[in-house]
Amino acid sequence: MQINDKSNYQKYHPNNKRYEEMTYNRSGKSGVLLPSISLGLWHNFGKYDLQANAEAILRTAFDNGITHFDLANNYGPPFGSAEANFGMLYKQNFEAYRDELFIATKAGYDMWEGPYGNFGSRKYLISSLDQSLKRMNLDYVDVFYHHRPDPDTPLEETAIALHDIVRQGKALYVGISNYEAEGIVEMSTLLRELKVPFIIEQAKYSMFDRSIEKTILPTIIKQNLGCIAFSPLAQGMLTNKYIDGIPTDSRAAKGKTYLEVNEVEEKLPIIKALNAIAQNRGQKLHQMAISWLLHQKGITSVLVGASSSSQLIDNLSATKNTEFSSEELTQINKLTSKFL
Ligand SMILES: NC(=O)c1ccc[n+]([C@@H]2O[C@H](COP(=O)([O-])OP(=O)(O)OC[C@H]3O[C@@H](n4cnc5c(N)ncnc54)[C@H](OP(=O)(O)O)[C@@H]3O)[C@@H](O)[C@H]2O)c1
């Protein structure tokens, strides 16, 4: 990460009015309230990103009532660097506000070489969280997620590891991510028996990926869990940025690992039609995309990524307009029901 010029460095004093505008929703039937918009650190916080920009995004988030920061062991690139940079910025800015923050990390994807750095074994989850805590300069995380289901490790082993992590005081709550409905029910049953505070599923959900509406979201609700929706803007496609071409500093232009130019071009007619609906509502497309998610039953928080503070501020106003007329919902449905 490129380090700030210390001569101009301004010490952080959070906004005194930070809790005035944000709304907080209960995660399922737990005691935890999460902001309607949370900040994800998957992109823009790695080794090659600008520290000043990353710091400004985090400060903007907290100044506006975003108390929930979402990380994972492998965010970067390279793996671990988003946690390490967050740890440094946390020390510089937020250490005095630890009890006002709800910090998440995860393990489940490829992290280190050899047989113990991936999936869902007890060996991997416990050692990965130990590494994450060191990188982030934290004694505990608020929520630790199993990042994806493991087809080979018995679910009971993963559940017992999550139980032990909580009992050791390394995480206050646990969650799972990318699980199908059946896995959610099984994990919920196991964790309930073990009396583990399991509060949330993190699932991919946007107007361009509505698959969780079929069985996953109803299951989450039935299991009394919260749901936090990731990639709500379909990695930037549900914004105005691609309407007039592919900007050079966009995710699509940066390479096809995350978002392919072809995919953007294919969806352009729908993006334009959705944009027209947003304009009629007095919103920008990305604001409507977030408002639409917040309107869905069962959504606790929308987990956005942002490459600048101004993007984040722009997204925040989505919380002010989450009502939709039945005509608007019908129009949106017509355009996006193929992504169900
Ligand atoms: N559990 C999982 O498996 C999983 C998987 C993926 C993500 N996540 C979590 O979810 C978070 C969000 O995912 P995501 O980054 O894919 O989310 P996203 O919100 O769909 O996309 C974020 C990108 O959209 C663009 N954007 C955001 N606000 C904008 C605005 N106001 N105007 C124009 N463009 C805007 C930016 O792209 P540019 O960079 O092009 O400016 C930004 O980097 C991640 O950081 C991570 O914490 C979890």
The ligand as an SDF file (V2000), in Angstrom:
LIG
                    3D

 48 52  0  0  0  0  0  0  0  0999 V2000
  -18.9010  -13.6530    0.7480 N   0  0  0  0  0  0  0  0  0  0  0  0
  -18.4020  -13.6130   -0.4630 C   0  0  0  0  0  0  0  0  0  0  0  0
  -18.1100  -14.6380   -1.0970 O   0  0  0  0  0  0  0  0  0  0  0  0
  -18.1860  -12.2740   -1.1010 C   0  0  0  0  0  0  0  0  0  0  0  0
  -17.9170  -12.1900   -2.4880 C   0  0  0  0  0  0  0  0  0  0  0  0
  -17.7630  -10.9130   -3.0540 C   0  0  0  0  0  0  0  0  0  0  0  0
  -17.8700   -9.7840   -2.2500 C   0  0  0  0  0  0  0  0  0  0  0  0
  -18.0930   -9.9160   -0.9080 N   0  0  0  0  0  0  0  0  0  0  0  0
  -18.1630   -8.7280   -0.0220 C   0  0  0  0  0  0  0  0  0  0  0  0
  -19.0570   -7.7900   -0.5640 O   0  0  0  0  0  0  0  0  0  0  0  0
  -18.3860   -6.5310   -0.7300 C   0  0  0  0  0  0  0  0  0  0  0  0
  -18.9680   -5.8040   -1.9020 C   0  0  0  0  0  0  0  0  0  0  0  0
  -18.7820   -6.5810   -3.0810 O   0  0  0  0  0  0  0  0  0  0  0  0
  -18.4730   -5.8770   -4.4420 P   0  0  0  0  0  0  0  0  0  0  0  0
  -17.2560   -5.0400   -4.2800 O   0  0  0  0  0  0  0  0  0  0  0  0
  -18.5370   -6.8790   -5.5260 O   0  0  0  0  0  0  0  0  0  0  0  0
  -19.7780   -4.9080   -4.4830 O   0  0  0  0  0  0  0  0  0  0  0  0
  -20.4860   -3.9530   -5.4560 P   0  0  0  0  0  0  0  0  0  0  0  0
  -21.0270   -2.9240   -4.5380 O   0  0  0  0  0  0  0  0  0  0  0  0
  -21.4120   -4.7310   -6.3090 O   0  0  0  0  0  0  0  0  0  0  0  0
  -19.3760   -3.3220   -6.4160 O   0  0  0  0  0  0  0  0  0  0  0  0
  -18.4800   -2.3730   -5.9410 C   0  0  0  0  0  0  0  0  0  0  0  0
  -17.9470   -1.5650   -7.1040 C   0  0  0  0  0  0  0  0  0  0  0  0
  -19.0070   -0.8690   -7.7210 O   0  0  0  0  0  0  0  0  0  0  0  0
  -18.5740    0.4130   -8.1430 C   0  0  0  0  0  0  0  0  0  0  0  0
  -19.3300    1.4280   -7.4150 N   0  0  0  0  0  0  0  0  0  0  0  0
  -19.7410    1.4230   -6.1250 C   0  0  0  0  0  0  0  0  0  0  0  0
  -20.4280    2.5380   -5.8510 N   0  0  0  0  0  0  0  0  0  0  0  0
  -20.4580    3.2680   -6.9810 C   0  0  0  0  0  0  0  0  0  0  0  0
  -21.0050    4.5320   -7.3120 C   0  0  0  0  0  0  0  0  0  0  0  0
  -21.6780    5.2550   -6.4270 N   0  0  0  0  0  0  0  0  0  0  0  0
  -20.8380    4.9830   -8.5760 N   0  0  0  0  0  0  0  0  0  0  0  0
  -20.1640    4.2690   -9.4970 C   0  0  0  0  0  0  0  0  0  0  0  0
  -19.6130    3.0560   -9.2360 N   0  0  0  0  0  0  0  0  0  0  0  0
  -19.7570    2.5750   -7.9970 C   0  0  0  0  0  0  0  0  0  0  0  0
  -17.0810    0.4770   -7.7930 C   0  0  0  0  0  0  0  0  0  0  0  0
  -16.3930   -0.0340   -8.9240 O   0  0  0  0  0  0  0  0  0  0  0  0
  -15.0410    0.6100   -9.4990 P   0  0  0  0  0  0  0  0  0  0  0  0
  -13.9740   -0.0630   -8.6900 O   0  0  0  0  0  0  0  0  0  0  0  0
  -15.0860    0.2040  -10.9360 O   0  0  0  0  0  0  0  0  0  0  0  0
  -15.1160    2.0960   -9.2460 O   0  0  0  0  0  0  0  0  0  0  0  0
  -16.9660   -0.4900   -6.6590 C   0  0  0  0  0  0  0  0  0  0  0  0
  -15.6640   -0.9840   -6.4830 O   0  0  0  0  0  0  0  0  0  0  0  0
  -16.9110   -6.9170   -0.8660 C   0  0  0  0  0  0  0  0  0  0  0  0
  -16.0290   -5.8480   -0.5690 O   0  0  0  0  0  0  0  0  0  0  0  0
  -16.8240   -8.0220    0.1290 C   0  0  0  0  0  0  0  0  0  0  0  0
  -16.7180   -7.4900    1.4480 O   0  0  0  0  0  0  0  0  0  0  0  0
  -18.2780  -11.1320   -0.3390 C   0  0  0  0  0  0  0  0  0  0  0  0
  1  2  1  0
  2  3  2  0
  2  4  1  0
  4  5  1  0
  4 48  2  0
  5  6  2  0
  6  7  1  0
  7  8  2  0
  8  9  1  0
  8 48  1  0
  9 10  1  0
  9 46  1  0
 10 11  1  0
 11 12  1  0
 11 44  1  0
 12 13  1  0
 13 14  1  0
 14 15  2  0
 14 16  1  0
 14 17  1  0
 17 18  1  0
 18 19  2  0
 18 20  1  0
 18 21  1  0
 21 22  1  0
 22 23  1  0
 23 24  1  0
 23 42  1  0
 24 25  1  0
 25 26  1  0
 25 36  1  0
 26 27  1  0
 26 35  1  0
 27 28  2  0
 28 29  1  0
 29 30  1  0
 29 35  2  0
 30 31  1  0
 30 32  2  0
 32 33  1  0
 33 34  2  0
 34 35  1  0
 36 37  1  0
 36 42  1  0
 37 38  1  0
 38 39  2  0
 38 40  1  0
 38 41  1  0
 42 43  1  0
 44 45  1  0
 44 46  1  0
 46 47  1  0
M  CHG  2   8   1  16  -1
M  END
$$$$
